Amino acid sequence: MQLVSKKFKKTLSVVALVLILAMVLGTVASALTGCGAAGKTDNTKIRVAALKGATTIGIVNLIADTELGDPSLDLEFTMYTQGSDVMAAMVAGTVDIGLVPSNVAAVMNNKVEGGVSVIDINTLGVLNCLSGDEAIKTVADLSGKTVYMTGQGATPEYTVRYLLQENGVTDCDIQFKSEPTEIVSIFAADPNAVAILPQPFVTAALAQTEGLKIAFSLDDEWAKVNTDSKIVTGVTVVSNKFLKEHKAAVDAFIDAHKESADKAVNDVETTAKLVVSQGIIAKEPLAVKAIPNCNVVCISGSQIKENLAGYLKVLFEQDPKSVGGSLPGDDFYYEG
């Protein structure tokens, strides 16, 4: 019995040693893993605000991954209908990252405590001139015409007025409508009417009105008169307070956004389903046609300032209030 007891004690000692070693190794592994996770996501929830429009198309795949329980990032998405609503949420401190119109980002920089930084450009130009009138091919051809559009007091108006100014057009009568659907109704009565619309409403109008065509892209017209910048429809911003405390998480979000935007461009069928489920576009066939024309991107790093600063300068010259009264400084553009 004594021999058995010694063997038993020896066995217990070995087992105890193995268990202790396993615990030590587990603790070290856990610590290393934890450091790696903190380095990537900082183990913090990121509250993201997005708009029901073109600026959110590039992120719908990331939203879907999050809803399926993707553990790589702890994200919480809220959808809004107006950029001003996103701004209000960030001012209140209930949102960390927001996808907003480019000029709203500049305004937010003055409104949000501590300011905001642009971490990527999510949408380039989405405006097109539509008409059944074959004579209209450039901005210069809008002389003497009545042009219907939405976006009074916002970037569409300032963009169009700048292009008219640069082309010497002083007699174009701009008539603003509150909703793009109103303009689609005008085309139903007169296909030769002239309008400037954003995607995806351009695709919707073309599908509903026989003889209607894209007369020109405002991106192309912009490139003729301004080689220093591009039209930037939407950007992604982060509150500087959150960026300072969770830089690794923000960097991880940018990487995830890039993957999502790439999938939006390369897997249109899947993205179309998600766009419809998020209420951005009404029907899948329309979404499939519209997405390739929505200029979805995820431009980050030094290219943010290269593309955005010149555009904001144009808006400022049109109306300083459009960007919050003053142009943002270099620290507004996050390079990583």
Buried (B, 14 or more C-beta within 10 A) or exposed (E): EEEEEEEEEEEEEEEEEEEEEEEEEEEEEEEEEEEEBBEBBBEBBBBBBBBBBBBBBBBBBBBBBBEEEEEEBBBEBBBBEBBBBBBBBBBEEEBBBBBBBBBBBBBBBEBBEEBBBBBBBBBBBBBBBBBBBEEBEBBBBBEEBEBBBBBEEBBBBBBBBBBBBBBEBEEBEBBBBEEBEEBBBBBBEEBEBBBBBBBBBBBBBBBEBEEBBBBBBBBEBBBEEBEEBBBBBBBBBBBBBBBEEBBBBBBBBBBBBBEBBBBBBEEBEBBBBBBBEBEBBEEBEBBBBBBEBBBBBBBBBEBBBBBBBBBBBBBBBBBEEBBBEEBBEEEBBBEE
